[in-house]
Amino acid sequence: MSDWWPAIRVKRFSGEPAPVYARRRAEVAAIISGFRKGRFEGALAERLDTRLDGLLSGDYDESRPDPYGVVGWESRPRTAIVHVVEAA
């Protein structure tokens, strides 16, 4: 697997206000980066895939920016998975 990914480019829709575009671009980048790093799986991955399609096509609810809370995941450190084993 390559350590290099192409840059994430998000086109601005005609007439889209700058603040709306900035929020949409940040969410698209967070979702794509999360997929690239394997952070999403199962039902969440399906919902984010659908959300990403909507964000890129313009078919999304602008009043609910980032409903899954993925913006900012890149700045959060990954937490270690701890397995607790009980002694017999």
N, C-alpha and C positions, 0 to 999 in steps of 0.2 A: 504494500500500500504506500502510496506517495505521501511525503510529508508536505508537499506543496499543493495548495488549492488555488484555483483562479479567484480573482477578486470578486466580491459580491457587488453586483451593480443593480440598482433599483431605479427604473425610469419614473420620472414624475409625470402624473396624468395632467392633461390639459385642464387648466383652471384650478388645479389643486393648490390650496393655500400652503405656504412654506411650513408652518408649524405641523400641519396634518401630514405633509410629506416626510418631515423629519421623524415624527413618531412612527409612521408606517415603515420607513426605511430602517429604523432601529429595530423594529420588531422582526422584519424580514431577515436582517443580518443575524439577529439572535437565534431565530429558528434554524436558519441554514447552518450556522456555526454549531448549534447543539446537535443537529443531525450528523454533521461531519465528525463530531467527537463522540458520537454514540450515546448521548445523554438521554434520549427519548426512546421509549419502547412501548409496546402494547397499545392500549386504548389512547394514551396520551399522544403517542406518535401518530396515530390515525387522525386524531382531532387537529394536531398541529399541521399535518400534511394538508388537510382540508382548509385550515386557516391560511396557510401559506398560499395555496391556490387562489383563495379569495383576495388576499393582499396584493398579489401580483396581477390579478385581472380587474381589480376595482370592485369586486363583489364582496364587500365586507361591511360590517357595522361600524361606522366611524365613531359612534358614541361609546363604543366599548374597546378602547385601545388596550392591547396586550391582556386579553382576558385570562390567559394562562400564566402570566407572570414570568415570561422568559427573558425579558429585557433586563440586563444586569447579571445574568447567570455567568457571563464571562469573567466578571470582576469578583465573583464569589469563589472562594477556594473550595475544591471538592473535598467532601468529608470522607474520611476512611470508613469502610464497612467493617463493623466489629461483629464477630460471631461469638456468641456466648455459649459455652459448653459447660453443662452441669456435670459435676463429679458424681459418679455412681455410689 
